[in-house]
């Protein structure tokens, strides 16, 4: 990548806070490797300024942006169009500024999530029971991805159970009448654990996903979305969407029970590769991006 100049194109990531983000490291390594005159920047956008930030992408000639916590749901109102998958999920993680100036929202979290599960744990959703912890934008992408992949039951647990039920109802509505076997969407109160009616559900899950921000650096050692007294089968696959640190307390919990684990770093890599293709029109150099992420984490970067 040549030095930044008047011809350099911009891509950003919008969130709050944003200091944990490894996306700039990953994408800038890819641009440099492919000799693309593009620079990826992180923007800490304060609540109330999201609309101005999104409109600024077009004004500044940006190619697009990623969107992360807490704006994946809210950002849709500031876009001109939503791709069908983003509309169905109800969350956007990728914005593309089209040549004619339209701001179009996409979701690569869902497909990236499934790719990471397959790549790291040889997990396929068809016929499986999954438990999702959380009910925000990231959880929406996970539920949609698993339902699209043929999961037989998806249980959404959240500390605000009304949000979990809203997500379950949205997905029931979207997938009702879809071809194939009917999918059971259930919801409940995450704070009822380690007691309550969902202990056996967690214990019997094929997949358990942390789609909350609990465990994110710098409070990584102090917080976990799940009480560690909850029983867990060694056949369960554990996935934590938090990627900084890579070995979150939740991941360590899974490892201590002999479970296969999928880190948030892998999910970040695969969703990022899909976004990269949308912005540039070329395939992402996965190995280069993976190496940049690993080096950042091993080198002391604590981690879109």
C-alpha positions as CSV (number, residue, x, y, z in Angstrom):
1,X,0.0,0.0,0.0
2,X,1.5,3.4,-1.0
3,X,1.6,6.2,1.5
4,X,-1.7,7.9,2.3
5,X,-2.4,10.7,-0.2
6,X,-5.3,12.5,-1.8
7,X,-6.2,9.4,-3.9
8,X,-6.3,7.0,-0.9
9,X,-9.8,5.6,-0.3
10,X,-11.1,5.2,3.2
11,X,-13.0,2.4,5.0
12,X,-13.9,2.7,8.6
13,X,-15.4,0.9,11.6
14,X,-18.1,2.7,13.6
15,X,-18.7,1.8,17.3
16,X,-18.6,2.9,20.9
17,X,-16.2,2.1,22.5
18,X,-13.9,1.1,19.7
19,X,-10.4,0.9,21.3
20,X,-10.6,-2.9,21.4
21,X,-11.0,-3.2,17.6
22,X,-8.6,-5.4,15.6
23,X,-10.4,-4.8,12.3
24,X,-8.0,-2.0,11.3
25,X,-5.0,-4.3,11.8
26,X,-6.6,-7.1,9.8
27,X,-7.8,-5.1,6.9
28,X,-4.8,-2.8,6.5
29,X,-2.6,-5.9,6.4
30,X,-4.7,-7.2,3.5
31,X,-4.6,-3.9,1.6
32,X,-0.8,-3.7,2.0
33,X,-0.4,-7.3,0.8
34,X,-2.6,-6.6,-2.3
35,X,-1.1,-3.2,-2.9
36,X,-4.5,-1.5,-2.7
37,X,-4.5,2.3,-2.0
38,X,-7.1,2.0,0.8
39,X,-6.8,2.8,4.5
40,X,-9.0,1.4,7.3
41,X,-9.7,3.6,10.3
42,X,-11.6,3.2,13.6
43,X,-14.1,5.8,14.6
44,X,-15.4,6.1,18.2
45,X,-18.9,7.6,17.5
46,X,-20.7,8.9,20.5
47,X,-24.4,8.2,21.0
48,X,-26.4,10.8,19.1
49,X,-23.8,11.3,16.4
50,X,-24.4,8.0,14.5
51,X,-26.5,9.6,11.7
52,X,-23.9,12.3,11.1
53,X,-21.1,9.7,11.0
54,X,-22.9,7.5,8.5
55,X,-23.8,10.4,6.2
56,X,-20.2,11.5,6.4
57,X,-19.0,8.3,4.7
58,X,-20.6,9.5,1.5
59,X,-19.4,13.0,1.9
60,X,-15.8,11.9,2.4
61,X,-15.8,9.5,-0.5
62,X,-15.4,6.4,1.7
63,X,-15.9,2.9,0.1
64,X,-17.9,1.8,3.2
65,X,-17.6,0.8,6.8
66,X,-18.1,-1.9,9.4
67,X,-20.5,-1.3,12.2
68,X,-20.1,-2.8,15.7
69,X,-21.4,-2.5,19.2
70,X,-23.8,-0.8,20.0
71,X,-25.0,0.4,16.6
72,X,-25.7,-2.7,14.5
73,X,-29.5,-2.4,14.9
74,X,-29.8,1.4,15.1
75,X,-27.7,2.1,12.0
76,X,-30.3,0.8,9.6
77,X,-32.4,3.9,9.9
78,X,-29.6,6.0,8.3
79,X,-29.1,3.8,5.3
80,X,-30.8,4.1,1.8
81,X,-31.2,0.3,1.3
82,X,-30.8,-2.9,3.2
83,X,-29.8,-6.2,1.5
84,X,-32.3,-8.9,2.1
85,X,-30.3,-10.8,4.7
86,X,-29.6,-7.6,6.7
87,X,-33.3,-6.8,6.6
88,X,-34.3,-10.3,7.8
89,X,-31.7,-10.3,10.6
90,X,-32.5,-6.7,11.6
91,X,-28.9,-5.8,12.0
92,X,-26.1,-4.4,9.8
93,X,-22.4,-4.9,10.2
94,X,-21.2,-3.7,6.8
95,X,-22.0,-0.6,4.8
96,X,-21.1,-0.2,1.2
97,X,-21.2,3.2,-0.5
98,X,-22.3,2.5,-4.0
99,X,-20.8,4.5,-7.0
100,X,-24.1,6.4,-7.3
101,X,-23.9,7.4,-3.7
102,X,-26.4,5.0,-2.1
103,X,-25.6,3.7,1.4
104,X,-26.4,0.0,1.4
105,X,-26.4,-2.1,4.6
106,X,-25.3,-5.8,4.6
107,X,-24.8,-8.4,7.2
108,X,-21.7,-10.6,6.9
109,X,-21.8,-11.7,10.6
110,X,-24.2,-14.6,9.9
111,X,-22.2,-16.2,7.0
112,X,-18.9,-15.5,8.8
113,X,-20.2,-17.2,12.0
114,X,-21.2,-20.4,10.1
115,X,-17.8,-20.4,8.2
116,X,-15.9,-20.1,11.5
117,X,-17.9,-23.0,13.1
118,X,-17.2,-25.2,10.1
119,X,-13.6,-24.3,9.8
120,X,-12.6,-24.5,13.5
121,X,-15.0,-27.2,14.8
122,X,-16.4,-29.0,11.8
123,X,-19.8,-27.9,13.1
124,X,-22.9,-27.8,10.8
125,X,-26.2,-26.5,12.1
126,X,-28.6,-29.0,10.4
127,X,-30.6,-30.9,13.0
128,X,-28.8,-29.3,16.0
129,X,-29.9,-27.6,19.2
130,X,-28.2,-24.3,19.9
131,X,-28.3,-21.9,22.8
132,X,-27.6,-18.2,22.2
133,X,-26.6,-16.0,25.1
134,X,-27.7,-12.4,24.3
135,X,-30.3,-10.8,22.2
136,X,-28.6,-7.9,20.4
137,X,-27.4,-7.4,16.9
138,X,-24.8,-10.1,17.0
139,X,-27.2,-12.6,18.5
140,X,-29.7,-11.8,15.7
141,X,-27.1,-12.8,13.1
142,X,-26.3,-16.0,14.9
143,X,-29.9,-17.0,15.3
144,X,-30.6,-16.2,11.6
145,X,-27.6,-18.1,10.5
146,X,-28.4,-21.3,12.5
147,X,-32.0,-21.2,11.4
148,X,-31.0,-20.8,7.7
149,X,-28.6,-23.7,8.2
150,X,-31.4,-26.1,9.4
151,X,-31.0,-26.1,13.2
152,X,-34.0,-27.9,14.8
153,X,-34.1,-25.8,18.0
154,X,-32.7,-22.4,19.0
155,X,-33.0,-21.1,22.5
156,X,-32.2,-17.4,23.2
157,X,-31.4,-16.5,26.8
158,X,-31.0,-12.9,27.8
159,X,-30.9,-11.0,31.1
160,X,-33.8,-8.9,29.7
161,X,-36.0,-11.8,28.7
162,X,-38.4,-9.5,26.8
163,X,-35.7,-8.8,24.3
164,X,-35.0,-12.5,23.9
165,X,-38.6,-13.2,23.2
166,X,-38.8,-10.3,20.7
167,X,-35.9,-11.9,18.8
168,X,-37.5,-15.3,18.9
169,X,-40.8,-13.9,17.7
170,X,-39.1,-12.0,14.8
171,X,-37.4,-15.2,13.7
172,X,-40.6,-17.3,14.0
173,X,-42.3,-14.9,11.8
174,X,-39.5,-14.8,9.2
175,X,-39.1,-18.6,9.0
176,X,-42.7,-19.6,9.3
177,X,-43.7,-21.5,6.2
178,X,-40.1,-21.9,5.1
179,X,-39.4,-25.3,3.3
180,X,-38.0,-28.1,5.5
181,X,-38.7,-29.1,9.1
182,X,-40.2,-26.5,11.5
183,X,-37.6,-24.8,13.7
184,X,-38.4,-24.3,17.4
185,X,-37.5,-20.9,18.7
186,X,-37.6,-20.5,22.5
187,X,-36.5,-17.7,24.8
188,X,-35.8,-17.3,28.5
189,X,-34.1,-15.4,31.3
190,X,-30.4,-15.8,31.4
191,X,-30.3,-14.7,35.0
192,X,-32.3,-17.7,36.1
193,X,-29.1,-19.8,35.7
194,X,-27.6,-21.9,37.3
195,X,-31.0,-22.9,38.5
196,X,-34.3,-22.6,36.6
197,X,-35.8,-24.4,33.7
198,X,-32.9,-23.9,31.2
199,X,-30.2,-25.8,32.9
200,X,-31.0,-29.0,31.1
201,X,-31.3,-27.1,27.8
202,X,-27.8,-25.7,28.2
203,X,-26.4,-29.1,29.3
204,X,-27.9,-30.8,26.2
205,X,-27.0,-28.2,23.7
206,X,-24.9,-29.0,20.6
207,X,-23.8,-25.4,20.4
208,X,-23.5,-22.7,23.0
209,X,-22.7,-19.1,21.9
210,X,-21.8,-16.0,23.8
211,X,-23.3,-13.2,21.8
212,X,-23.0,-10.6,24.6
213,X,-20.0,-8.3,25.3
214,X,-19.3,-9.9,28.7
215,X,-15.7,-11.1,28.9
216,X,-14.4,-8.3,26.6
217,X,-11.0,-6.8,27.5
218,X,-10.3,-5.1,29.9
219,X,-12.8,-6.9,32.2
220,X,-12.1,-10.3,30.6
221,X,-11.1,-12.2,33.7
222,X,-13.9,-10.9,35.8
223,X,-16.9,-11.6,33.7
224,X,-18.6,-14.5,32.0
225,X,-22.1,-14.7,30.5
226,X,-22.7,-18.1,32.1
227,X,-22.4,-19.4,35.7
228,X,-19.6,-21.9,35.6
229,X,-21.5,-24.3,37.8
230,X,-23.9,-25.0,34.9
231,X,-23.3,-28.5,33.6
232,X,-21.9,-28.8,30.1
233,X,-21.4,-31.9,27.8
234,X,-18.0,-32.5,26.3
235,X,-19.7,-32.9,23.0
236,X,-20.9,-29.2,23.0
237,X,-19.2,-26.7,20.8
238,X,-18.5,-23.4,22.6
239,X,-18.3,-20.2,20.5
240,X,-17.5,-16.8,22.0
241,X,-18.0,-13.8,19.7
242,X,-15.8,-11.7,22.0
243,X,-12.3,-12.0,20.5
244,X,-10.2,-9.8,22.8
245,X,-8.8,-11.7,24.6
246,X,-8.9,-14.8,22.4
247,X,-9.0,-17.1,25.4
248,X,-12.0,-15.5,27.2
249,X,-13.2,-16.9,30.5
250,X,-16.1,-18.4,28.6
251,X,-13.7,-20.2,26.2
252,X,-11.6,-21.4,29.1
253,X,-14.8,-22.7,30.7
254,X,-15.5,-24.8,27.6
255,X,-12.0,-26.1,27.4
256,X,-12.1,-27.2,31.0
257,X,-15.1,-29.3,30.1
258,X,-13.4,-30.9,27.1
259,X,-15.6,-29.0,24.6
260,X,-14.5,-27.9,21.2
261,X,-14.1,-24.1,21.1
262,X,-14.4,-21.5,18.4
263,X,-12.9,-18.1,19.2
264,X,-14.3,-14.8,18.3
265,X,-11.1,-14.1,16.4
266,X,-12.1,-16.7,13.8
267,X,-15.6,-15.2,13.5
268,X,-14.0,-11.8,13.0
269,X,-11.7,-13.1,10.3
270,X,-14.4,-14.8,8.3
271,X,-17.0,-12.0,8.4
272,X,-14.2,-9.5,7.7
273,X,-13.2,-11.5,4.6
274,X,-16.7,-11.3,3.3
275,X,-16.9,-7.5,3.9
276,X,-13.5,-7.1,2.2
277,X,-14.9,-8.7,-1.0
278,X,-17.9,-6.3,-1.0
279,X,-15.7,-3.2,-0.7
280,X,-12.9,-4.1,-3.1
281,X,-14.3,-6.7,-5.5
282,X,-11.4,-9.0,-4.9
283,X,-11.0,-12.1,-2.6
284,X,-9.5,-11.4,0.8
285,X,-6.1,-12.9,1.6
286,X,-7.3,-15.0,4.5
287,X,-3.9,-16.2,5.6
288,X,-2.5,-12.7,5.7
289,X,-5.4,-11.4,7.7
290,X,-5.2,-14.3,10.1
291,X,-1.5,-13.8,10.7
292,X,-2.0,-10.1,11.4
293,X,-4.7,-10.9,13.9
294,X,-2.7,-13.6,15.7
295,X,0.4,-11.4,15.8
296,X,-1.6,-8.5,17.3
297,X,-3.0,-10.7,20.0
298,X,0.3,-12.5,20.8
299,X,2.2,-9.3,20.6
300,X,0.1,-7.8,23.5
301,X,-2.8,-6.3,21.6
302,X,-5.7,-6.9,24.1
303,X,-9.4,-7.2,20.7
304,X,-14.3,-5.4,15.6
